[in-house]
Amino acid sequence: MINNTTILMILLGLLGIALQFAFKVILPNKGVPSKSELSTQLLIVSLSAILVFITSALSHYISPLELAGRWLAIGTFTIGYTSYSLLSKLVVADDNA
């Protein structure tokens, strides 16, 4: 069941992904990355977004997470921010191997 809290958590997680994307891709390149890099980054953003959707949707079914209250929103932001970073390390490491 999706309610306003779930939507807020999803949006905060997507904000974390967007900030990490901006810090890792757009700002260092001072613009849009190349097509090959963009396809890799799109895969990473998609996987991170799926992870944020899953964690936001399942948070109501895990009772210890309900005790987190408002901190759960900050946790979802952190999940989005760090999942992009970790997945980019894994995907780029796999491309270099």
Backbone bond lengths (Angstrom), bond angles and torsions (degrees), N, CA, C in turn:
res aa  C-N    CA-C-N  psi(-1)  N-CA   C-N-CA  omega(-1)  CA-C   N-CA-C  phi
1 M - - - 1.453 - - 1.527 108.82 -
2 I 1.307 115.41 126.03 1.463 119.95 -179.61 1.531 108.60 -99.26
3 N 1.324 115.45 122.46 1.454 120.66 176.43 1.523 108.80 -120.91
4 N 1.304 116.69 -174.09 1.463 120.92 -176.97 1.528 112.26 -62.59
5 T 1.330 117.27 -35.33 1.459 120.35 179.52 1.518 110.83 -65.71
6 T 1.322 116.51 -41.89 1.465 120.56 179.07 1.521 110.64 -64.17
7 I 1.318 116.88 -42.32 1.469 121.00 178.95 1.527 110.03 -62.91
8 L 1.325 117.28 -42.22 1.463 120.99 178.10 1.522 110.85 -62.55
9 M 1.329 117.41 -42.21 1.455 120.15 179.76 1.522 111.34 -66.06
10 I 1.332 117.10 -39.10 1.465 120.46 177.30 1.520 110.25 -63.29
11 L 1.319 117.25 -44.13 1.462 120.89 179.96 1.528 111.44 -63.98
12 L 1.318 117.32 -39.83 1.470 119.96 177.66 1.525 111.21 -67.00
13 G 1.320 117.46 -38.14 1.457 120.36 176.19 1.521 111.72 -64.71
14 L 1.335 116.59 -41.46 1.465 120.45 177.44 1.528 111.15 -67.12
15 L 1.324 117.14 -32.56 1.461 120.57 174.78 1.525 110.70 -64.14
16 G 1.327 117.00 -40.87 1.459 120.90 176.16 1.516 111.72 -61.36
17 I 1.333 116.82 -41.72 1.464 120.97 177.37 1.523 110.40 -63.73
18 A 1.334 116.75 -44.36 1.465 120.68 -179.19 1.525 111.88 -63.30
19 L 1.326 117.19 -40.74 1.464 119.81 178.14 1.524 111.62 -64.64
20 Q 1.324 116.77 -43.68 1.461 119.69 179.50 1.532 110.29 -65.86
21 F 1.331 118.05 -38.46 1.459 121.86 176.59 1.522 110.29 -61.49
22 A 1.328 116.46 -43.07 1.464 120.03 179.60 1.524 111.48 -65.16
23 F 1.325 116.90 -42.56 1.466 120.37 -179.04 1.523 112.57 -69.61
24 K 1.333 117.60 -35.32 1.469 120.86 -175.10 1.524 113.58 -89.56
25 V 1.337 118.23 -31.23 1.465 120.02 -170.58 1.523 112.62 -115.18
26 I 1.311 117.09 -54.79 1.464 120.44 -170.42 1.523 112.19 -75.06
27 L 1.326 118.15 -48.93 1.463 120.30 -176.56 1.530 113.98 -65.87
28 P 1.342 119.94 -44.56 1.474 118.32 178.54 1.534 113.19 -65.72
29 N 1.333 117.39 -33.75 1.465 121.21 -179.34 1.521 112.65 -86.01
30 K 1.323 116.73 -10.52 1.466 123.46 -177.16 1.532 111.17 54.09
31 G 1.310 115.12 45.33 1.458 120.36 177.58 1.506 111.50 152.07
32 V 1.321 115.73 -158.76 1.454 122.29 -176.47 1.534 109.77 -78.74
33 P 1.334 117.80 135.06 1.462 120.36 178.97 1.529 112.07 -73.01
34 S 1.328 117.13 171.54 1.464 121.54 179.08 1.527 110.32 -66.83
35 K 1.335 116.18 166.74 1.461 119.89 -176.56 1.521 112.69 -64.26
36 S 1.325 117.74 -39.63 1.464 119.42 179.97 1.523 111.02 -67.45
37 E 1.313 116.42 -41.26 1.462 120.04 177.77 1.522 110.51 -68.58
38 L 1.313 116.92 -35.43 1.463 120.94 -179.87 1.524 111.33 -65.98
39 S 1.332 118.05 -37.92 1.461 119.98 178.73 1.527 110.85 -67.30
40 T 1.321 116.94 -38.34 1.461 120.46 175.93 1.522 110.63 -65.03
41 Q 1.316 116.72 -43.52 1.467 120.74 179.75 1.529 111.09 -66.47
42 L 1.326 117.78 -34.34 1.467 121.10 177.71 1.528 110.40 -64.63
43 L 1.318 117.30 -39.71 1.456 121.33 176.14 1.525 110.62 -62.10
44 I 1.322 116.78 -44.27 1.464 121.27 -179.04 1.527 110.49 -65.48
45 V 1.329 117.23 -42.86 1.463 120.81 178.83 1.528 110.35 -64.06
46 S 1.320 117.11 -40.41 1.467 120.80 179.80 1.527 111.26 -63.61
47 L 1.321 116.97 -46.51 1.464 120.35 178.81 1.526 111.54 -63.67
48 S 1.312 117.07 -39.33 1.470 120.97 178.35 1.525 110.65 -65.98
49 A 1.333 116.96 -41.03 1.467 120.61 179.37 1.526 110.83 -65.13
50 I 1.324 116.96 -39.93 1.469 120.03 177.03 1.519 110.44 -61.75
51 L 1.313 116.93 -42.19 1.464 120.84 178.32 1.530 111.10 -62.63
52 V 1.318 117.27 -41.25 1.472 120.79 178.35 1.526 110.63 -65.21
53 F 1.336 117.84 -43.06 1.463 120.89 178.46 1.522 111.07 -60.88
54 I 1.317 116.62 -44.23 1.462 120.21 -178.52 1.527 111.13 -65.10
55 T 1.316 116.86 -48.09 1.465 118.94 -178.68 1.529 111.81 -65.63
56 S 1.326 117.20 -34.60 1.465 119.58 178.84 1.522 111.20 -70.48
57 A 1.317 116.98 -40.88 1.463 120.49 -178.34 1.520 112.03 -71.42
58 L 1.316 117.20 -36.31 1.455 120.34 -176.92 1.525 113.98 -85.52
59 S 1.317 117.54 -6.83 1.468 119.38 -176.82 1.528 112.23 -64.17
60 H 1.323 117.82 -26.50 1.463 120.34 -179.81 1.527 111.90 -78.29
61 Y 1.310 117.36 -18.29 1.458 121.08 -178.83 1.516 112.87 -93.41
62 I 1.315 117.44 -8.73 1.464 121.31 179.20 1.521 106.94 -108.12
63 S 1.322 116.08 108.97 1.461 120.47 -171.80 1.527 114.74 -60.89
64 P 1.347 121.15 -37.65 1.471 118.02 178.08 1.529 113.03 -63.59
65 L 1.325 117.18 -28.58 1.461 119.14 178.84 1.530 111.97 -71.84
66 E 1.323 116.83 -28.58 1.461 119.39 177.36 1.528 111.15 -66.57
67 L 1.320 117.23 -27.11 1.464 121.00 178.86 1.528 111.89 -71.51
68 A 1.326 116.70 -17.37 1.465 120.25 -178.50 1.519 111.51 -69.60
69 G 1.317 117.70 -27.33 1.458 121.51 177.52 1.518 112.96 62.49
70 R 1.320 115.88 -125.80 1.471 120.84 -177.68 1.523 112.63 -67.42
71 W 1.311 116.93 -25.67 1.458 120.03 -179.36 1.521 111.72 -66.64
72 L 1.298 116.62 -19.49 1.456 120.37 179.00 1.526 111.03 -64.61
73 A 1.316 117.57 -34.34 1.466 121.14 177.24 1.525 110.66 -65.41
74 I 1.308 117.09 -41.40 1.467 120.41 176.89 1.527 109.92 -66.96
75 G 1.318 116.22 -37.26 1.455 120.15 176.49 1.519 112.38 -63.22
76 T 1.321 117.48 -38.45 1.460 121.07 178.31 1.523 110.72 -67.16
77 F 1.324 117.12 -39.82 1.468 120.66 174.61 1.524 109.78 -59.26
78 T 1.322 115.73 -44.77 1.464 120.82 -179.64 1.527 111.11 -65.20
79 I 1.315 117.59 -38.33 1.465 120.84 177.52 1.524 110.00 -61.69
80 G 1.325 117.45 -44.68 1.462 120.31 178.37 1.513 112.33 -63.86
81 Y 1.321 116.30 -43.65 1.465 121.42 -177.99 1.526 111.52 -65.92
82 T 1.327 116.80 -47.44 1.460 119.71 -176.37 1.523 112.59 -78.81
83 S 1.335 117.92 -30.73 1.466 118.45 179.56 1.521 110.78 -64.94
84 Y 1.327 117.42 -37.27 1.462 119.76 176.78 1.522 109.96 -63.75
85 S 1.309 116.43 -43.01 1.463 120.55 -178.89 1.521 111.23 -64.23
86 L 1.331 116.91 -47.03 1.457 120.22 -178.92 1.522 112.17 -66.70
87 L 1.320 117.19 -43.29 1.460 120.06 179.33 1.525 111.79 -65.86
88 S 1.321 117.39 -35.51 1.461 118.78 178.49 1.521 110.55 -66.71
89 K 1.327 117.69 -36.51 1.467 120.71 176.06 1.528 110.56 -64.33
90 L 1.331 117.12 -43.07 1.459 120.54 -179.43 1.525 112.91 -68.13
91 V 1.314 117.14 -43.65 1.465 120.62 -177.66 1.515 110.65 -70.19
92 V 1.317 118.47 -42.10 1.459 121.43 179.72 1.526 110.13 -68.46
93 A 1.329 117.98 -37.76 1.461 121.11 176.88 1.519 110.50 -64.22
94 D 1.341 116.76 -37.10 1.451 120.55 178.14 1.526 111.67 -69.70
95 D 1.315 118.06 -35.17 1.465 121.62 177.30 1.520 111.85 -67.48
96 N 1.335 116.86 -33.23 1.466 120.71 -178.34 1.518 112.50 -79.99
97 A 1.342 117.63 -17.91 1.474 120.57 -177.70 1.504 112.51 -76.71
